[in-house]
Amino acid sequence: MSLRSFLTLSFYLKVASTHALKISTIAPSLTTKPPARRADESPIPTFTFGPSYDYLPVGVTYPEPSGTKIQIYPTGVYEGVPEDGITIAFGPKLREQIESIRSQKCKTQQGEDCRHALSTAFSQTDISTHLKRYFILLAWAIGIALGGLIAQYYLMQDTAMPEQIKFRLGDLSQIKSLAGAPTFAVVSNSDGDATPTTLTPQQPTTSTATSFISMETLKADKDGHKAGDIAYHIPKKTAERIQNFLDMTGLEETQKKCKGQSLKGSDPTRECAERILRHAMDLSDTGPANLLALAQSNIPGEPAAGKAIGFPIPDITLDDFLAFIQVYRRFFEAKKPAPKDGQEWDPIICYKSAVGLTIALHAVASAGQGLQDIYIDKNDLVNDFKVEKLACPNDLVCLSQDCQGQKPDTVFLTDQVIGETRYSRTPICIIPETYGCRCEYVNFAYVYESSRKYMDAQYEFLEWLAEKAEEGPDSDTEEDSEDDSEE
């Protein structure tokens, strides 16, 4: 924008605001009340419910989950929330439990004890685990907030617990903004006079004990396996948790995509390899706490300079690039606090990336065989893998072909190239060779060159505004009265 255009726009805004302040207007009535404020006057995050019918699925009937379970549709794994939103289905036993809580704690009044009991019941389901299919980060915090909102919706309707509730894309954007907030307010746009309800989400308690996965290198041939092969032994309860998590994140669909394929080296198709990679990332980085806890004696130490990492790494590639590196980098980049430049080694991330990839491969290739004992042929492992291979190239540019972490686009009317990150979290590369590496985001200025006639028309309009501002609001009233009398 030229200096002249900028000054013109500044003058236009100043005159327009002056004119608006002088002219009497009737503001439309608000449909919601502003949320209550904390003692320090900082605003409380607020969720606004739309009409109640917006939250009831229409034209689609999803299968009912069993018992006290929930299911979120559509199933499968997504890079973001589907454009049509999500539908949460509640098992019959869970709905009975909710009705029982309401009759016992909410019969006389809908106070804090009532809301807390209901939101806790929803939050203690596996709702946060399901949400990992849509939200790579913050799934747990989003699940806690969502549990409180489902409880509040149920109380607002004063009807039986519905079998399914739908949240649209706009609702989910609001919910994401509530994640991690110690307190948030809830209002309804259908009841503007109602006082906003303030909710304080609380972390549900869990009694899940940590069970450790162990690993061994076979010393001799055993049960069809050869000396030198690797065996993972996973406790029964942990194996069940891993299986449930994989089922939630679309394992069945991945098994269909990879059916009949060899899952070694570069044999699997790109679609199959990408889905296995996503399962490995989910297991290693975003799965439930302690899901891949490895026995301390099996955790790898940092190798000496130039020496190989002493840990079994599966030999599967994506576009001829080792999948383990991609899982490791993505996990490493997301670590909090973020790693320093030039720091490539982390033993916990190393073993979780390798174990997550191993379990994902086994679960896809050996459907129905269980996860308690996993054997890996020594010939299916990478030999002499060194830490240096984990390093990212320096000075990567997001928009470049060797990164592609920024999607090119154009400005309407001008065809000027701009870009947006493919991941909203942070700028990272997405092609196999540099996957997970940080990159430098390219910023573009928005420039629009206007014609002389266009600017002349703007000046004419600004002169009219200035004249109206000088005349004041009474002139409009007098002109209107004269027009009315003539009619």
N, C-alpha and C positions, 0 to 999 in steps of 0.2 A: 504494500500500500504506500503510495507517495505521501510526502509530507502534507501536500495540499489536501489530499483526500482525507488524511487523518484529522487535520484541523477542521475540515468541513464537517466530518462526522461528529467531532467533539462539540462543535457549535450547535449542530442539530440536536444532539442529546440534551445539551444544556437548555436550549430554548424549549424543547418539547417537555422536559421535566418542569420547567417554570410554568408553562401553560397548564400542565396537568394539575399543578398545585393550586392554581388560581381558579380553575373551573370546578364548580360543585358537581359531584357525581354520586350516584347511588350504588354502593358496592353490593354484589350478589351475596345472598346469605350463605354462610359456610355450612358444609354438611358434617364437619367433624370439629370437635373441640381440641385445642392444643393440649398435648400431654402435660402432666404435672412436671415440675422441675425439682431437681435436687436442691439441697440447701445451698450448694455453691453456685446455683443458677446455671449449671451446664445442662444442655438439653439431653433428655433421655431418648435413646433410639425408640422409634415407634413403628408398630405394624398396624396397617389399616386393612380390616376385612372388607371385602366387597359384598355384594348381595349374597345371601345365603345359598341361592341356587347355583352360584358360580362354583361351589365346592362339591357339588354332586355330579358324578360322571353321567353323561347322557349319550346313549347310543352305543356304549361299549360295556360289555360284561366281562370282567376278569375273573379267573379262578379264585376261589376262596382259600386262603391258607389254613392249615390245620391248627387246632389247639389254641395256644396263646401266642402263636407266631404272627408276624406281619409279612407282607410282600409289597414291594414297590414296583410298579409298572410304568414304562416298559422295562422288561428285563434286559440284561446285557450290560456292557460297559460303554460309557460315553466319555468323550473329551470334555463335555459340558452338559448342561441341562437340556433335554429335548425341547424343541420349540413349543410343543403342545403341553409342556409341563409334565408332572408326575401324578400318579394315582396310588394312594396307599390303601391296601386292603387289610382288614383286621380279622384274625381268626375268631371263631365263635366263643371259645373259652376266654379270650382276652376281652371281648365285648361284655361277657357276663361279669368278669372281674371289674370292669369299669362301672357297670350298672350297680354292682354291689357297693363299690366305694362311694358312688353318688348317694345311694340310699342311706348309708351310714354316716358319712361326713358332710354331706351337702344338703341334707333334708331341710334343716331349719334356716341355714344361711350359706352363701357361697363365699366364705372367708378364705384366709390364707391357708388354713389346714386342708380345706376342701381342694383348692387349686393345686396345692403342693402334692397331695396324695395322688391326684389324677395325672399330673404332669410326670411324676416319678414313675407311675405305672407304665406310661408310654415310653419314657426315656430308658427304662430298664429292659425294653425289648431290644432286638438287634437292629433298630432303626438306623443308628449311626453307621453300622457296618454296611447296610444296604446303600446308604448315601455315598459311600466311597466309590460307587459305580458312576456317580455324577460329579462329586466334588473330591478331587484328589487331596486337597487340603481342607482343614477345618470341618471334616465330616462329623467328628465327635461333637464339637461345639454347635454345629448346625442342628444335629440330632437333638441336643438338649433343648435348644430354642424351639424346634419344631414340636417336640413333645408338649411343651407348655402351650403352644398355640393350638394344637389339636384339642387339648383339654379345655381351653377357653372357648373354642368354637362349639364344642359339645355342650358346655354350660350355657352359652348364648342362645342355642336353639331350643333348649328345654324339651328335647325329644329323645327318643331312644338312640343309643349309639349307632351311627350308620355303619353299614358294612364296608363302605369305601369313602374316601375323601380325596378330592382332586385339588392340587395346588398348581396354579398356572405360572407361567414364566415370570410375570410381574410379581406374584406372591413370593416366589423363590428368591428373586433379587432382593426383596425386602428382608426375607429371612436370613439371607447370607450376611446382610449388614448388621444383624443382631448377634451373630456368632461371637461368643466370648464376652458379650456385655453382661455385667453383673446384674443389671436391672433394665427392663424395657417396658414400654407401655403398649397397650392394645386398645384400638378404637374401631368402631364400625361406621362406615360411611352411610349406613341406613338409619343411624340413630345419632344425629348430631348433638342432641342435648344430653346424651349420657356422659357420665364422668369416665375418663379413661381408666382402664384397669392396669395396675402396675404389677408386673410379674418379676420374681427373683429366681431364676433357674438355679438348681442345685445339682451337683454331680451325684449320680446314683452310686451307691456303694456296691462293691464287687468283692467276692470271696474267692476269685479264681487264683489258685496257687500257681507259682511258676514251676513248670516241668521242663526239664532240659533234654534237648535232642543230643544224642551221642553219635560219633562217627568213628569208624575203624577201617583200616586197610587189611584185607584178608591175608593171613599169613600162609594159608594153604587152600587148595580147592575145597569148595563146600557147596552142596546143594545145586550143582550146575554152574556155580560161579568159580572163577579162577583166582589163584593167588595174585595179589596186586590190585584186584577190584576193590571198589569203595562201597561200604555199607553204611547207610544212615538208619538209626533206630529211634523212632519217634514214639513217645508214650501214647497210650490209647486215647486219653482225653484230649491231648494236644492234636493228635491226628484227626480226631473228630472235629475239633475247632477249625483246623486248617481246611478240612473237606467242606465244612459248612460255609466257610468264607469263600472258597473257590466256587461253590455252587451259586452263592449270591452274586458273584462277580462274573457270571456268564460262562462257567466251565463247560456246561453241556453244549452250548453253541460253538465254543472253540473246538470241542471234540468232533463235532460235525464238520467244521471247516477243515480240520486236519486229518480226517478219517482216511486210512489207507496210505498215508504219507510216511516216509522215513523222516525222523526228527533229528537227524545227524548232519553236522556240517551245514552245507548250503542246500541240502535236499528239500526242505519244506518250502512251500510257496510263500511269497511275501506276506499274504494275508494271514496265513497260519502262523508264521514266525512273529509277526507283529502282535498277534493276540497272545501268544505265549510270553512275549516280552512284557506285555501289559500285566499279565497274571504275576509274573516274577516281580515287577515293580510294586504291585499291590501287596504282595506277601511281604516283601522286604522293607517297604517304606511306610505304607499306609494301613497295614493290617492291625488287628487288635494288639494290645500291649503284650509283650513277651510271647508272641506267637511263634517266633523263630529263635527262642533262647537256646544257645548252644552251650554244651558243657565247657567249662573254663579250660580244661586241658586240650580241647580241640580248636580253640581260637588261635588263628595264626599270628605269629610275631612278625615284626617288620624285617624283611630280608636285608641282607647286606647289599651294598651297592653292586649292581650288575648281576645279582643272584635271582633265581626264580622264586616266585611266591609259593610257599609250601602248603598249598591248599587246592583241592580238586575243583577244577573249573570245567563245566560242560562245554563241549565243542559244538556249538550251534551258531550260525551266522545269519545276519540280515544284510542283504546286498553285499555279501562277501566281507562283512565286518563283524567281528566277534560280538555276540549279543551281551555277554557278561560286561564288557566295557560300557555299553550303553546303559545297562541297569545301574552299574556302579556310579557312573558320572551323574545320572539323574538323581540318584539317592544322595550322592555326595554334595551336589549343588544345593539340594533342599535342606541340608543339615543346618541346624540352628545351634550356635551361631555359625554363620557362613564361613567356610574354610578360607584361609588366606591364599593369595596367588602363589603358585609354585608348590603348594602343599597337595600332594596327590594320594597319600596313604592314610587309611583308617582301617584298622583290623576288624572292627565291628561291621562297618559297611561292606568290607570285603567278604566276610563270611556270610552275611545276610543276603548279599547280592547273589553269591554262588549257590547258597542253599535254596533261596527262593526260586532261582532259575531251575535248579535240579528238581525240586518238588513240582513246579509247574510242568516241566517236561514229562515227568513220570505220571502225573495226574491226567495229562492229555493222552499220552500213549497207552496207558494201562488202565483204562476206564473200568471201574468196579473192582479193582484188585486191592484197594486199600492203600494206606500211606504209612503204616507202622514200620515196615521194613522196605527200604529202597536200596537197590543195588545198581551200581554204575560200572559198566565194563571199562577197564583201564584204557582200552583203545578209543573210547568215546570222550576222553578228557584231553585238555590242552596241555601240552608239554612245554616246560621252560617259559612260562608266562612271567614277564618282568613288570615291575611297578612302573617303569618308564612308559609303558604302553597306555597307561591310564591318563597320562598328561594331556592337556588340551593345547592346541596351537595358540600362540600369542596373537593379540590384535585382531580377533575375528570381528567382522562387520556383519550385523544381522541380515542385511539385505543381499549379501554376496551369495554366489552360487555354492560356495563351499560351506555355507551355514544355513541359509534360508529360514532363519528364525523370525523374520519379519516378512509378512505377506505384502507384496507390492499391490498398489491400487492407484486409482486416479481420481482427481478432483472433478466433480461435475462442472461442465462448461469449459474448463481450461485444459483438461487432459494432462494436468500436471501429475507426475508420479509421486505418490506418498506411500506410507506403509503402516501396518499395524502388527503388533506382536501376535504370534500364533498361540502363545500361552500368556494368559493375563497376569500370571504371577510375577514373572521376571523374564527378561530377554535371554533366551537360550537357543542354540542351534538345534535343528531337527533332522538333518540328513545323517545317515549312519556313521560316516567318518568322524563327525564332530558332534554327534548327538549328546545333549546334556551340557555342552560347553557354553560358558557365558559369552555373550557377544555385545558389541557396541551398537546401541539403537541409533538409527538414522532419523534425525528430525528434519522435517520439511516445512518451509514457510508457505502459508497460503497467500497467493497473490492473485488479484483480479483487476485487470486493467479495463476501465470503463471508457466509453466514448465521450466526446465533447458534448454532444447533445444530451447525453444522460446526466452529466454534471450540471449543465445549464438548467435542466428540469429540476434538479435537486436544489439549486440556488433559488429558483422561483418558488419552490415549495417552502424553503426556509424563510424567505421574505414574507410569505403568507402567514407562517407560524409566528414570526416576530410581530406582525401587525395584530394578530389575534391576541398575543400576549399583552401588548400595550393597551388594547381596548378593554381587556378585563372580562370577567364572566357576565357582567350585566348586559353587555352588548348582545350576547347570544340570546339572552332572555327576551330583550326588547324585540329583536328580529323575529324570534319565534312567535311572540305575541301579535306582531303585525301581520305575520303570515296567517295566523289563526283567525284574526279579525276579518282579513280579506276573504277567507273561505266562508 
